[in-house]
């Protein structure tokens, strides 16, 4: 009976949150419409949110920040991380997990990521999807190596990471009931395999690394000439520009633990804040030609660094950057875009983004063709 009651409560809460987003989104609230997230391209939603100002209050009771300078100020403030309280949060998948548990840094993940990337690239043949075959595969293999998992446990880890892939988005956008149950079960498996302290970091880190790798590969296919040259000369620039132009975490919500002055306003301790990282990182007041992908912009002094938040209290940049740079090194070692098998990667259609994923607005598929 307790299980049935819990299932009914979960289903009711998911429907309630979805209804709230639909209601306020239909009434013109740009933040609620973004959470509703049915567009196939996220940037028009960010532009609508930016048009409301650098810092404004949503009908959902959240302070929404779209400007680079105020976003940087808010992200630097002390906060209580995580989704906003019920009923506006959709699925508290990390409830009860301890705050401890850090991701390994770039130095620890580069070597296992290089091995995983070489295996992934060597296996590419014909029509491929670079998300499934590379971006989603490498972070899981790295995590397995870091934790020393072998045999059946590596398979369980891969299955659990796949089941928990939607966790960051599910905290704000209600998933279907079956998907929610699958996600919660996957988090439980990660707790069994890695321990409670590492489970939260694994969920967040694997997804962030997947999105950063996918974003870089997408950029390479979309602009193989200049981007390919950057891969050979200074791949770190390509990663940094991807963090700005297509950040793996596009929306970060938290509760302030202190009063903050931002955009000429006082935001009080205890207020809910939603930083639209993807909008702030394309703020025309901070970046020249913000919608253009220009990796060498960081060779000029004074260009601000991209904003990279720590979702659910997990610092992701070093973990994701180390793996992405290792993937780029494997690509460069194969001669730019050629694979280790001697073929050449080329776009085989437009990339497809996930819908109803307001935190990552992730790349679901990157169709490519290996020729030669």
TORKOL-4160 file (C-alpha; in steps of 0.2 Angstrom, whole numbers, padded with zeros to 4 digits, m for minus):
372
<pt num="1" X="0000" Y="0000" Z="0000"/>
<pt num="2" X="0014" Y="0012" Z="0004"/>
<pt num="3" X="0022" Y="0009" Z="m0013"/>
<pt num="4" X="0006" Y="0012" Z="m0022"/>
<pt num="5" X="0003" Y="0028" Z="m0012"/>
<pt num="6" X="0021" Y="0034" Z="m0017"/>
<pt num="7" X="0018" Y="0030" Z="m0035"/>
<pt num="8" X="0002" Y="0040" Z="m0035"/>
<pt num="9" X="0011" Y="0054" Z="m0027"/>
<pt num="10" X="0025" Y="0054" Z="m0039"/>
<pt num="11" X="0013" Y="0054" Z="m0054"/>
<pt num="12" X="0002" Y="0068" Z="m0046"/>
<pt num="13" X="0017" Y="0079" Z="m0043"/>
<pt num="14" X="0024" Y="0076" Z="m0061"/>
<pt num="15" X="0007" Y="0081" Z="m0069"/>
<pt num="16" X="0005" Y="0096" Z="m0057"/>
<pt num="17" X="0022" Y="0103" Z="m0062"/>
<pt num="18" X="0019" Y="0101" Z="m0080"/>
<pt num="19" X="0002" Y="0109" Z="m0078"/>
<pt num="20" X="0010" Y="0124" Z="m0070"/>
<pt num="21" X="0023" Y="0126" Z="m0083"/>
<pt num="22" X="0010" Y="0125" Z="m0097"/>
<pt num="23" X="m0001" Y="0138" Z="m0088"/>
<pt num="24" X="0012" Y="0151" Z="m0085"/>
<pt num="25" X="0020" Y="0148" Z="m0102"/>
<pt num="26" X="0004" Y="0151" Z="m0111"/>
<pt num="27" X="0002" Y="0167" Z="m0102"/>
<pt num="28" X="0019" Y="0173" Z="m0109"/>
<pt num="29" X="0031" Y="0169" Z="m0095"/>
<pt num="30" X="0047" Y="0166" Z="m0105"/>
<pt num="31" X="0055" Y="0155" Z="m0091"/>
<pt num="32" X="0040" Y="0144" Z="m0089"/>
<pt num="33" X="0040" Y="0142" Z="m0108"/>
<pt num="34" X="0058" Y="0137" Z="m0108"/>
<pt num="35" X="0054" Y="0124" Z="m0094"/>
<pt num="36" X="0040" Y="0118" Z="m0105"/>
<pt num="37" X="0054" Y="0115" Z="m0118"/>
<pt num="38" X="0045" Y="0109" Z="m0134"/>
<pt num="39" X="0055" Y="0119" Z="m0146"/>
<pt num="40" X="0068" Y="0110" Z="m0156"/>
<pt num="41" X="0081" Y="0124" Z="m0155"/>
<pt num="42" X="0084" Y="0133" Z="m0138"/>
<pt num="43" X="0091" Y="0150" Z="m0143"/>
<pt num="44" X="0075" Y="0158" Z="m0148"/>
<pt num="45" X="0069" Y="0154" Z="m0130"/>
<pt num="46" X="0084" Y="0162" Z="m0123"/>
<pt num="47" X="0082" Y="0177" Z="m0134"/>
<pt num="48" X="0064" Y="0179" Z="m0127"/>
<pt num="49" X="0070" Y="0178" Z="m0109"/>
<pt num="50" X="0084" Y="0191" Z="m0113"/>
<pt num="51" X="0072" Y="0203" Z="m0120"/>
<pt num="52" X="0064" Y="0203" Z="m0102"/>
<pt num="53" X="0080" Y="0210" Z="m0095"/>
<pt num="54" X="0096" Y="0204" Z="m0087"/>
<pt num="55" X="0087" Y="0200" Z="m0071"/>
<pt num="56" X="0068" Y="0198" Z="m0069"/>
<pt num="57" X="0055" Y="0189" Z="m0059"/>
<pt num="58" X="0046" Y="0174" Z="m0067"/>
<pt num="59" X="0028" Y="0171" Z="m0063"/>
<pt num="60" X="0035" Y="0155" Z="m0055"/>
<pt num="61" X="0042" Y="0165" Z="m0041"/>
<pt num="62" X="0060" Y="0163" Z="m0048"/>
<pt num="63" X="0073" Y="0177" Z="m0051"/>
<pt num="64" X="0079" Y="0174" Z="m0069"/>
<pt num="65" X="0096" Y="0180" Z="m0074"/>
<pt num="66" X="0101" Y="0182" Z="m0093"/>
<pt num="67" X="0115" Y="0194" Z="m0092"/>
<pt num="68" X="0134" Y="0189" Z="m0091"/>
<pt num="69" X="0139" Y="0201" Z="m0077"/>
<pt num="70" X="0125" Y="0198" Z="m0065"/>
<pt num="71" X="0125" Y="0179" Z="m0068"/>
<pt num="72" X="0144" Y="0179" Z="m0064"/>
<pt num="73" X="0140" Y="0188" Z="m0048"/>
<pt num="74" X="0126" Y="0177" Z="m0043"/>
<pt num="75" X="0135" Y="0161" Z="m0047"/>
<pt num="76" X="0149" Y="0167" Z="m0036"/>
<pt num="77" X="0138" Y="0170" Z="m0021"/>
<pt num="78" X="0135" Y="0157" Z="m0007"/>
<pt num="79" X="0120" Y="0146" Z="m0012"/>
<pt num="80" X="0110" Y="0131" Z="m0007"/>
<pt num="81" X="0111" Y="0120" Z="m0023"/>
<pt num="82" X="0098" Y="0110" Z="m0031"/>
<pt num="83" X="0081" Y="0112" Z="m0039"/>
<pt num="84" X="0068" Y="0124" Z="m0031"/>
<pt num="85" X="0056" Y="0117" Z="m0018"/>
<pt num="86" X="0040" Y="0108" Z="m0022"/>
<pt num="87" X="0029" Y="0110" Z="m0031"/>
<pt num="88" X="0040" Y="0118" Z="m0044"/>
<pt num="89" X="0053" Y="0105" Z="m0044"/>
<pt num="90" X="0049" Y="0090" Z="m0054"/>
<pt num="91" X="0059" Y="0075" Z="m0048"/>
<pt num="92" X="0071" Y="0076" Z="m0033"/>
<pt num="93" X="0082" Y="0062" Z="m0039"/>
<pt num="94" X="0096" Y="0066" Z="m0027"/>
<pt num="95" X="0086" Y="0068" Z="m0012"/>
<pt num="96" X="0094" Y="0059" Z="0003"/>
<pt num="97" X="0111" Y="0058" Z="m0006"/>
<pt num="98" X="0126" Y="0066" Z="0004"/>
<pt num="99" X="0134" Y="0082" Z="m0002"/>
<pt num="100" X="0151" Y="0073" Z="m0002"/>
<pt num="101" X="0159" Y="0066" Z="m0018"/>
<pt num="102" X="0169" Y="0075" Z="m0030"/>
<pt num="103" X="0173" Y="0071" Z="m0048"/>
<pt num="104" X="0191" Y="0066" Z="m0053"/>
<pt num="105" X="0200" Y="0081" Z="m0061"/>
<pt num="106" X="0207" Y="0082" Z="m0079"/>
<pt num="107" X="0224" Y="0074" Z="m0075"/>
<pt num="108" X="0215" Y="0058" Z="m0069"/>
<pt num="109" X="0203" Y="0057" Z="m0083"/>
<pt num="110" X="0214" Y="0061" Z="m0098"/>
<pt num="111" X="0223" Y="0044" Z="m0100"/>
<pt num="112" X="0207" Y="0033" Z="m0098"/>
<pt num="113" X="0198" Y="0045" Z="m0109"/>
<pt num="114" X="0211" Y="0044" Z="m0123"/>
<pt num="115" X="0210" Y="0025" Z="m0122"/>
<pt num="116" X="0191" Y="0026" Z="m0123"/>
<pt num="117" X="0191" Y="0038" Z="m0137"/>
<pt num="118" X="0204" Y="0028" Z="m0148"/>
<pt num="119" X="0192" Y="0013" Z="m0146"/>
<pt num="120" X="0177" Y="0023" Z="m0151"/>
<pt num="121" X="0185" Y="0031" Z="m0166"/>
<pt num="122" X="0192" Y="0015" Z="m0172"/>
<pt num="123" X="0175" Y="0007" Z="m0172"/>
<pt num="124" X="0167" Y="0020" Z="m0183"/>
<pt num="125" X="0160" Y="0013" Z="m0199"/>
<pt num="126" X="0148" Y="0019" Z="m0212"/>
<pt num="127" X="0133" Y="0029" Z="m0205"/>
<pt num="128" X="0136" Y="0033" Z="m0187"/>
<pt num="129" X="0129" Y="0043" Z="m0173"/>
<pt num="130" X="0143" Y="0052" Z="m0164"/>
<pt num="131" X="0132" Y="0054" Z="m0148"/>
<pt num="132" X="0129" Y="0036" Z="m0145"/>
<pt num="133" X="0146" Y="0030" Z="m0152"/>
<pt num="134" X="0158" Y="0043" Z="m0144"/>
<pt num="135" X="0150" Y="0056" Z="m0133"/>
<pt num="136" X="0139" Y="0045" Z="m0122"/>
<pt num="137" X="0152" Y="0031" Z="m0122"/>
<pt num="138" X="0168" Y="0039" Z="m0117"/>
<pt num="139" X="0162" Y="0046" Z="m0100"/>
<pt num="140" X="0155" Y="0030" Z="m0094"/>
<pt num="141" X="0171" Y="0020" Z="m0098"/>
<pt num="142" X="0181" Y="0034" Z="m0089"/>
<pt num="143" X="0170" Y="0032" Z="m0074"/>
<pt num="144" X="0172" Y="0013" Z="m0074"/>
<pt num="145" X="0191" Y="0014" Z="m0075"/>
<pt num="146" X="0192" Y="0027" Z="m0061"/>
<pt num="147" X="0182" Y="0016" Z="m0050"/>
<pt num="148" X="0190" Y="0000" Z="m0055"/>
<pt num="149" X="0174" Y="m0008" Z="m0061"/>
<pt num="150" X="0176" Y="m0024" Z="m0072"/>
<pt num="151" X="0165" Y="m0037" Z="m0080"/>
<pt num="152" X="0147" Y="m0037" Z="m0076"/>
<pt num="153" X="0149" Y="m0021" Z="m0065"/>
<pt num="154" X="0154" Y="m0011" Z="m0080"/>
<pt num="155" X="0139" Y="m0017" Z="m0090"/>
<pt num="156" X="0128" Y="m0012" Z="m0075"/>
<pt num="157" X="0136" Y="0005" Z="m0074"/>
<pt num="158" X="0133" Y="0008" Z="m0092"/>
<pt num="159" X="0115" Y="0004" Z="m0091"/>
<pt num="160" X="0113" Y="0014" Z="m0075"/>
<pt num="161" X="0121" Y="0029" Z="m0083"/>
<pt num="162" X="0110" Y="0028" Z="m0098"/>
<pt num="163" X="0095" Y="0027" Z="m0086"/>
<pt num="164" X="0100" Y="0042" Z="m0077"/>
<pt num="165" X="0105" Y="0052" Z="m0092"/>
<pt num="166" X="0089" Y="0063" Z="m0090"/>
<pt num="167" X="0092" Y="0067" Z="m0072"/>
<pt num="168" X="0098" Y="0085" Z="m0073"/>
<pt num="169" X="0083" Y="0090" Z="m0084"/>
<pt num="170" X="0070" Y="0079" Z="m0074"/>
<pt num="171" X="0074" Y="0090" Z="m0059"/>
<pt num="172" X="0065" Y="0105" Z="m0068"/>
<pt num="173" X="0055" Y="0097" Z="m0082"/>
<pt num="174" X="0043" Y="0083" Z="m0077"/>
<pt num="175" X="0047" Y="0067" Z="m0086"/>
<pt num="176" X="0034" Y="0053" Z="m0090"/>
<pt num="177" X="0030" Y="0042" Z="m0076"/>
<pt num="178" X="0039" Y="0027" Z="m0082"/>
<pt num="179" X="0055" Y="0037" Z="m0086"/>
<pt num="180" X="0055" Y="0044" Z="m0069"/>
<pt num="181" X="0054" Y="0027" Z="m0061"/>
<pt num="182" X="0068" Y="0021" Z="m0073"/>
<pt num="183" X="0078" Y="0036" Z="m0068"/>
<pt num="184" X="0076" Y="0033" Z="m0049"/>
<pt num="185" X="0080" Y="0015" Z="m0051"/>
<pt num="186" X="0096" Y="0019" Z="m0061"/>
<pt num="187" X="0102" Y="0031" Z="m0047"/>
<pt num="188" X="0099" Y="0017" Z="m0035"/>
<pt num="189" X="0110" Y="0006" Z="m0045"/>
<pt num="190" X="0124" Y="0019" Z="m0046"/>
<pt num="191" X="0123" Y="0020" Z="m0027"/>
<pt num="192" X="0125" Y="0002" Z="m0026"/>
<pt num="193" X="0140" Y="0002" Z="m0038"/>
<pt num="194" X="0149" Y="0018" Z="m0032"/>
<pt num="195" X="0143" Y="0022" Z="m0015"/>
<pt num="196" X="0131" Y="0036" Z="m0010"/>
<pt num="197" X="0145" Y="0049" Z="m0010"/>
<pt num="198" X="0150" Y="0046" Z="m0028"/>
<pt num="199" X="0133" Y="0043" Z="m0035"/>
<pt num="200" X="0127" Y="0061" Z="m0037"/>
<pt num="201" X="0144" Y="0066" Z="m0045"/>
<pt num="202" X="0143" Y="0052" Z="m0057"/>
<pt num="203" X="0125" Y="0057" Z="m0063"/>
<pt num="204" X="0130" Y="0075" Z="m0065"/>
<pt num="205" X="0148" Y="0072" Z="m0072"/>
<pt num="206" X="0144" Y="0059" Z="m0085"/>
<pt num="207" X="0130" Y="0070" Z="m0092"/>
<pt num="208" X="0140" Y="0086" Z="m0092"/>
<pt num="209" X="0155" Y="0077" Z="m0101"/>
<pt num="210" X="0144" Y="0069" Z="m0113"/>
<pt num="211" X="0136" Y="0086" Z="m0118"/>
<pt num="212" X="0153" Y="0094" Z="m0119"/>
<pt num="213" X="0161" Y="0080" Z="m0130"/>
<pt num="214" X="0145" Y="0081" Z="m0141"/>
<pt num="215" X="0146" Y="0099" Z="m0143"/>
<pt num="216" X="0164" Y="0099" Z="m0149"/>
<pt num="217" X="0161" Y="0085" Z="m0161"/>
<pt num="218" X="0145" Y="0095" Z="m0168"/>
<pt num="219" X="0156" Y="0110" Z="m0170"/>
<pt num="220" X="0169" Y="0100" Z="m0179"/>
<pt num="221" X="0157" Y="0093" Z="m0191"/>
<pt num="222" X="0148" Y="0110" Z="m0194"/>
<pt num="223" X="0164" Y="0120" Z="m0197"/>
<pt num="224" X="0178" Y="0107" Z="m0201"/>
<pt num="225" X="0190" Y="0119" Z="m0209"/>
<pt num="226" X="0193" Y="0132" Z="m0195"/>
<pt num="227" X="0188" Y="0121" Z="m0181"/>
<pt num="228" X="0199" Y="0107" Z="m0188"/>
<pt num="229" X="0214" Y="0119" Z="m0188"/>
<pt num="230" X="0211" Y="0123" Z="m0170"/>
<pt num="231" X="0211" Y="0105" Z="m0165"/>
<pt num="232" X="0228" Y="0103" Z="m0172"/>
<pt num="233" X="0235" Y="0120" Z="m0165"/>
<pt num="234" X="0226" Y="0122" Z="m0148"/>
<pt num="235" X="0212" Y="0111" Z="m0144"/>
<pt num="236" X="0209" Y="0119" Z="m0128"/>
<pt num="237" X="0202" Y="0134" Z="m0137"/>
<pt num="238" X="0189" Y="0124" Z="m0146"/>
<pt num="239" X="0183" Y="0117" Z="m0129"/>
<pt num="240" X="0182" Y="0134" Z="m0121"/>
<pt num="241" X="0172" Y="0141" Z="m0135"/>
<pt num="242" X="0160" Y="0126" Z="m0134"/>
<pt num="243" X="0158" Y="0129" Z="m0116"/>
<pt num="244" X="0152" Y="0147" Z="m0121"/>
<pt num="245" X="0143" Y="0144" Z="m0137"/>
<pt num="246" X="0134" Y="0127" Z="m0132"/>
<pt num="247" X="0137" Y="0125" Z="m0114"/>
<pt num="248" X="0133" Y="0107" Z="m0107"/>
<pt num="249" X="0123" Y="0115" Z="m0092"/>
<pt num="250" X="0112" Y="0128" Z="m0100"/>
<pt num="251" X="0101" Y="0132" Z="m0085"/>
<pt num="252" X="0107" Y="0132" Z="m0066"/>
<pt num="253" X="0094" Y="0134" Z="m0052"/>
<pt num="254" X="0098" Y="0137" Z="m0034"/>
<pt num="255" X="0093" Y="0146" Z="m0018"/>
<pt num="256" X="0104" Y="0161" Z="m0012"/>
<pt num="257" X="0112" Y="0159" Z="0005"/>
<pt num="258" X="0116" Y="0178" Z="0006"/>
<pt num="259" X="0110" Y="0194" Z="0000"/>
<pt num="260" X="0117" Y="0199" Z="m0017"/>
<pt num="261" X="0118" Y="0215" Z="m0028"/>
<pt num="262" X="0116" Y="0211" Z="m0046"/>
<pt num="263" X="0110" Y="0221" Z="m0061"/>
<pt num="264" X="0107" Y="0236" Z="m0050"/>
<pt num="265" X="0095" Y="0225" Z="m0039"/>
<pt num="266" X="0096" Y="0217" Z="m0022"/>
<pt num="267" X="0092" Y="0198" Z="m0022"/>
<pt num="268" X="0089" Y="0193" Z="m0005"/>
<pt num="269" X="0095" Y="0177" Z="0004"/>
<pt num="270" X="0082" Y="0163" Z="0002"/>
<pt num="271" X="0077" Y="0169" Z="m0015"/>
<pt num="272" X="0076" Y="0156" Z="m0029"/>
<pt num="273" X="0088" Y="0160" Z="m0044"/>
<pt num="274" X="0088" Y="0153" Z="m0061"/>
<pt num="275" X="0104" Y="0158" Z="m0071"/>
<pt num="276" X="0101" Y="0155" Z="m0090"/>
<pt num="277" X="0119" Y="0151" Z="m0093"/>
<pt num="278" X="0117" Y="0148" Z="m0112"/>
<pt num="279" X="0109" Y="0166" Z="m0113"/>
<pt num="280" X="0122" Y="0174" Z="m0102"/>
<pt num="281" X="0137" Y="0166" Z="m0112"/>
<pt num="282" X="0130" Y="0174" Z="m0127"/>
<pt num="283" X="0127" Y="0191" Z="m0119"/>
<pt num="284" X="0132" Y="0204" Z="m0133"/>
<pt num="285" X="0137" Y="0216" Z="m0119"/>
<pt num="286" X="0151" Y="0203" Z="m0114"/>
<pt num="287" X="0156" Y="0195" Z="m0131"/>
<pt num="288" X="0158" Y="0201" Z="m0148"/>
<pt num="289" X="0148" Y="0192" Z="m0161"/>
<pt num="290" X="0141" Y="0181" Z="m0148"/>
<pt num="291" X="0131" Y="0169" Z="m0159"/>
<pt num="292" X="0146" Y="0165" Z="m0169"/>
<pt num="293" X="0158" Y="0150" Z="m0165"/>
<pt num="294" X="0175" Y="0158" Z="m0164"/>
<pt num="295" X="0188" Y="0147" Z="m0155"/>
<pt num="296" X="0202" Y="0160" Z="m0157"/>
<pt num="297" X="0192" Y="0174" Z="m0148"/>
<pt num="298" X="0202" Y="0168" Z="m0132"/>
<pt num="299" X="0218" Y="0173" Z="m0140"/>
<pt num="300" X="0213" Y="0191" Z="m0137"/>
<pt num="301" X="0216" Y="0198" Z="m0120"/>
<pt num="302" X="0201" Y="0203" Z="m0110"/>
<pt num="303" X="0189" Y="0191" Z="m0116"/>
<pt num="304" X="0179" Y="0184" Z="m0102"/>
<pt num="305" X="0179" Y="0166" Z="m0098"/>
<pt num="306" X="0162" Y="0156" Z="m0101"/>
<pt num="307" X="0151" Y="0153" Z="m0086"/>
<pt num="308" X="0151" Y="0135" Z="m0080"/>
<pt num="309" X="0140" Y="0131" Z="m0065"/>
<pt num="310" X="0141" Y="0117" Z="m0053"/>
<pt num="311" X="0124" Y="0108" Z="m0055"/>
<pt num="312" X="0118" Y="0099" Z="m0039"/>
<pt num="313" X="0134" Y="0105" Z="m0031"/>
<pt num="314" X="0145" Y="0096" Z="m0042"/>
<pt num="315" X="0160" Y="0105" Z="m0051"/>
<pt num="316" X="0160" Y="0097" Z="m0068"/>
<pt num="317" X="0172" Y="0108" Z="m0079"/>
<pt num="318" X="0188" Y="0099" Z="m0076"/>
<pt num="319" X="0181" Y="0082" Z="m0077"/>
<pt num="320" X="0172" Y="0086" Z="m0093"/>
<pt num="321" X="0186" Y="0096" Z="m0101"/>
<pt num="322" X="0199" Y="0083" Z="m0098"/>
<pt num="323" X="0189" Y="0070" Z="m0107"/>
<pt num="324" X="0184" Y="0082" Z="m0121"/>
<pt num="325" X="0202" Y="0087" Z="m0124"/>
<pt num="326" X="0207" Y="0068" Z="m0124"/>
<pt num="327" X="0194" Y="0065" Z="m0138"/>
<pt num="328" X="0201" Y="0080" Z="m0148"/>
<pt num="329" X="0218" Y="0073" Z="m0146"/>
<pt num="330" X="0213" Y="0056" Z="m0153"/>
<pt num="331" X="0204" Y="0065" Z="m0167"/>
<pt num="332" X="0220" Y="0075" Z="m0171"/>
<pt num="333" X="0231" Y="0060" Z="m0170"/>
<pt num="334" X="0220" Y="0052" Z="m0184"/>
<pt num="335" X="0224" Y="0067" Z="m0195"/>
<pt num="336" X="0211" Y="0080" Z="m0190"/>
<pt num="337" X="0194" Y="0072" Z="m0194"/>
<pt num="338" X="0200" Y="0056" Z="m0201"/>
<pt num="339" X="0197" Y="0041" Z="m0189"/>
<pt num="340" X="0210" Y="0028" Z="m0184"/>
<pt num="341" X="0203" Y="0017" Z="m0197"/>
<pt num="342" X="0208" Y="0029" Z="m0211"/>
<pt num="343" X="0190" Y="0035" Z="m0215"/>
<pt num="344" X="0184" Y="0053" Z="m0214"/>
<pt num="345" X="0170" Y="0060" Z="m0204"/>
<pt num="346" X="0157" Y="0070" Z="m0212"/>
<pt num="347" X="0140" Y="0077" Z="m0207"/>
<pt num="348" X="0126" Y="0065" Z="m0213"/>
<pt num="349" X="0111" Y="0077" Z="m0209"/>
<pt num="350" X="0107" Y="0089" Z="m0195"/>
<pt num="351" X="0110" Y="0086" Z="m0177"/>
<pt num="352" X="0095" Y="0083" Z="m0166"/>
<pt num="353" X="0092" Y="0090" Z="m0149"/>
<pt num="354" X="0082" Y="0083" Z="m0135"/>
<pt num="355" X="0065" Y="0091" Z="m0131"/>
<pt num="356" X="0059" Y="0095" Z="m0114"/>
<pt num="357" X="0077" Y="0096" Z="m0107"/>
<pt num="358" X="0079" Y="0114" Z="m0101"/>
<pt num="359" X="0095" Y="0111" Z="m0091"/>
<pt num="360" X="0105" Y="0103" Z="m0105"/>
<pt num="361" X="0095" Y="0105" Z="m0121"/>
<pt num="362" X="0106" Y="0090" Z="m0125"/>
<pt num="363" X="0111" Y="0084" Z="m0142"/>
<pt num="364" X="0102" Y="0067" Z="m0145"/>
<pt num="365" X="0110" Y="0063" Z="m0161"/>
<pt num="366" X="0124" Y="0069" Z="m0172"/>
<pt num="367" X="0123" Y="0059" Z="m0189"/>
<pt num="368" X="0139" Y="0057" Z="m0197"/>
<pt num="369" X="0147" Y="0046" Z="m0211"/>
<pt num="370" X="0163" Y="0038" Z="m0211"/>
<pt num="371" X="0170" Y="0037" Z="m0229"/>
<pt num="372" X="0185" Y="0030" Z="m0237"/>
